[in-house]
Amino acid sequence: MTNEDAPSPVTGADLIAWGHRPGPAFPGLLTRANTARDEGLGLIRIRQMLEADLPPPAPEPLALRRPGEVPLHVSIRAENADEQDNIDKVLATMAVVLKTPTVESGAVMPDACPAGPLGTIPVGGVVAARNAIHPGMHSADICCSVMITDLGMVDPKAALDAAQAITNFGCGGRDQGNRFTVSLDLLDQFRANPFLNGNRMLHAAQAHMGTQGDGNHFIFIGRSRATGRVAMVTHHGSRGPGGLLYKTGMEVAERFRRRLSPATLTQNAWIPADTDEGRNYWAALQVIRRWTKANHNALHQAVVETLRAEPGDRYWNEHNFVFRRGDLFLHGKGATPAWEGYASDATGLTLIPLNMAEPVLVVRGRDATRALGFSPHGAGRNFSRTEHRRRMGAVTPAQMLAAETAGLDIRFHAGAVDASELPSSYKRAGAVIDQMRDYGLADVVDCIDPYGCIMAGGIVPHRQAKRTRR
């Protein structure tokens, strides 16, 4: 047989035309097809031979929910025009979020405020989804959380001084030689998970331990009204490790979105919980939660040891996370779980900070159906940081700080006052407390009245921040 008489080879284009999808199996399919071709089989027979290897048909794209199809429980009311404008924006963005095909219900807390483009879950938003984990709904600041330690009858200034010397705000992690130890068991858990096992992730897990980032994260020192004892409260999330997991999770979710529901907004993409990717992502979230708790613990224990304190209780709770309840995945973005036993280490008490001049509330949740079992996480904002600065007019950040926090010891780690974190940038604390009570979300059992706090301050590069502190 001459070359002219030889049958034409089967190509990748043929396989695609027959319904096969390019992927790892393609080379083997081509080898089998062309071996049969060389043996004299015709294309029809070869196509029939490979039919057993055809991938399952692609599912029909999931349709978006119709407006009003998914219930939204609202536990917020306006006191003024700014708050009404804020609520209108929150409800508009939640209406788009609730079009996502996986969503079963949603809720809005008293501290709700927008957190991105239309269709992005707001701060103070809760979304219940079936068989779906939405990375965009816990956001990049995975497991943002608060922890309290009862320091006993210590000097509050000494406690704040010790905390300032120990903590680390700003971008990046700690330098070699100035790091907190990460347990080998925890690092092994990172290595065992495909979402967490990478050099960059493992480096961040070690370098970022004992760091708090920037923005609204803080160390707060105050005194319990119930006991008179001094307490320390920290607020921060999972830092670099959480940010890296979020990025990878969004990439995986996007691949599923394109196949399952192209009409869904990118920020609401999801990972099906019953897939290998979903199970691994859920496990990765639990590891990140353990890392974040260890991060809080590292700072608290270091302060206790510096003060030689005789501490009492220590507990914590997250407010940017995904919780599983029955067959639903509850996504809380700036919302605090308020039901008994939401986690194995839950104590029944949770913390709600308001602003630097107000108490940190110790509350017991009421598992309100209207709130999908959640309560607020703080005071929230009525307008953006930029708008707050604009409204300051000629008043300087230092002047505003002095006026709004008279008698308190307020420190900014980088040196510069961050005006967007002053009390006036947040909703009125009393209104949030009243609405939490009126909507039956949680009961206040103690207040930690402020002595002072430490915040990141004006955002500067990490190394410049360290020079400023020196």
Rosetta blueprint (number, residue, H / E / L):
1 M L
2 T L
3 N H
4 E H
5 D H
6 A L
7 P L
8 S L
9 P L
10 V L
11 T L
12 G H
13 A H
14 D H
15 L H
16 I H
17 A H
18 W L
19 G L
20 H L
21 R L
22 P L
23 G L
24 P L
25 A L
26 F H
27 P H
28 G H
29 L H
30 L H
31 T H
32 R H
33 A H
34 N H
35 T H
36 A H
37 R H
38 D H
39 E L
40 G L
41 L L
42 G L
43 L H
44 I H
45 R H
46 I H
47 R H
48 Q H
49 M H
50 L L
51 E H
52 A H
53 D H
54 L L
55 P L
56 P L
57 P L
58 A L
59 P L
60 E L
61 P L
62 L L
63 A L
64 L L
65 R L
66 R L
67 P L
68 G L
69 E L
70 V L
71 P L
72 L E
73 H E
74 V E
75 S L
76 I L
77 R L
78 A L
79 E L
80 N L
81 A H
82 D H
83 E H
84 Q H
85 D H
86 N H
87 I H
88 D H
89 K H
90 V H
91 L H
92 A H
93 T H
94 M H
95 A H
96 V H
97 V H
98 L L
99 K L
100 T L
101 P L
102 T L
103 V E
104 E E
105 S E
106 G E
107 A E
108 V E
109 M E
110 P E
111 D E
112 A E
113 C E
114 P L
115 A L
116 G L
117 P L
118 L L
119 G L
120 T L
121 I L
122 P L
123 V E
124 G E
125 G E
126 V E
127 V E
128 A E
129 A E
130 R E
131 N L
132 A E
133 I E
134 H L
135 P H
136 G H
137 M H
138 H H
139 S L
140 A L
141 D L
142 I L
143 C L
144 C L
145 S E
146 V E
147 M E
148 I E
149 T E
150 D E
151 L E
152 G E
153 M L
154 V L
155 D L
156 P H
157 K H
158 A H
159 A H
160 L H
161 D H
162 A H
163 A H
164 Q H
165 A H
166 I H
167 T L
168 N L
169 F E
170 G L
171 C L
172 G L
173 G L
174 R L
175 D L
176 Q L
177 G L
178 N L
179 R L
180 F L
181 T L
182 V L
183 S L
184 L H
185 D H
186 L H
187 L H
188 D H
189 Q H
190 F H
191 R H
192 A L
193 N L
194 P L
195 F L
196 L L
197 N L
198 G L
199 N H
200 R H
201 M H
202 L H
203 H H
204 A H
205 A H
206 Q H
207 A H
208 H L
209 M L
210 G L
211 T L
212 Q L
213 G E
214 D L
215 G L
216 N L
217 H L
218 F E
219 I E
220 F E
221 I E
222 G E
223 R E
224 S E
225 R L
226 A L
227 T L
228 G L
229 R L
230 V E
231 A E
232 M E
233 V E
234 T E
235 H E
236 H E
237 G L
238 S L
239 R H
240 G H
241 P H
242 G H
243 G H
244 L H
245 L H
246 Y H
247 K H
248 T H
249 G H
250 M H
251 E H
252 V H
253 A H
254 E H
255 R H
256 F H
257 R H
258 R H
259 R H
260 L H
261 S L
262 P L
263 A L
264 T L
265 L L
266 T H
267 Q H
268 N H
269 A L
270 W L
271 I E
272 P E
273 A L
274 D L
275 T L
276 D H
277 E H
278 G H
279 R H
280 N H
281 Y H
282 W H
283 A H
284 A H
285 L H
286 Q H
287 V H
288 I H
289 R H
290 R H
291 W H
292 T H
293 K H
294 A H
295 N H
296 H H
297 N H
298 A H
299 L H
300 H H
301 Q H
302 A H
303 V H
304 V H
305 E H
306 T H
307 L H
308 R L
309 A L
310 E L
311 P L
312 G L
313 D L
314 R E
315 Y E
316 W E
317 N E
318 E E
319 H L
320 N E
321 F E
322 V E
323 F E
324 R E
325 R E
326 G L
327 D L
328 L E
329 F E
330 L E
331 H E
332 G E
333 K E
334 G L
335 A E
336 T E
337 P E
338 A L
339 W L
340 E L
341 G L
342 Y L
343 A L
344 S L
345 D L
346 A L
347 T L
348 G L
349 L L
350 T E
351 L E
352 I E
353 P L
354 L L
355 N L
356 M L
357 A L
358 E L
359 P L
360 V E
361 L E
362 V E
363 V E
364 R E
365 G E
366 R L
367 D L
368 A L
369 T H
370 R H
371 A H
372 L L
373 G L
374 F E
375 S E
376 P E
377 H L
378 G L
379 A L
380 G L
381 R L
382 N L
383 F L
384 S L
385 R H
386 T H
387 E H
388 H H
389 R H
390 R H
391 R H
392 M H
393 G L
394 A L
395 V L
396 T L
397 P H
398 A H
399 Q H
400 M H
401 L H
402 A H
403 A H
404 E H
405 T L
406 A L
407 G L
408 L L
409 D E
410 I E
411 R E
412 F E
413 H L
414 A L
415 G L
416 A L
417 V L
418 D L
419 A H
420 S H
421 E H
422 L L
423 P H
424 S H
425 S H
426 Y L
427 K L
428 R L
429 A H
430 G H
431 A H
432 V H
433 I H
434 D H
435 Q H
436 M H
437 R H
438 D H
439 Y L
440 G L
441 L L
442 A E
443 D E
444 V E
445 V E
446 D E
447 C E
448 I E
449 D E
450 P E
451 Y E
452 G E
453 C E
454 I E
455 M E
456 A L
457 G L
458 G L
459 I L
460 V L
461 P L
462 H H
463 R H
464 Q H
465 A H
466 K H
467 R H
468 T H
469 R H
470 R L
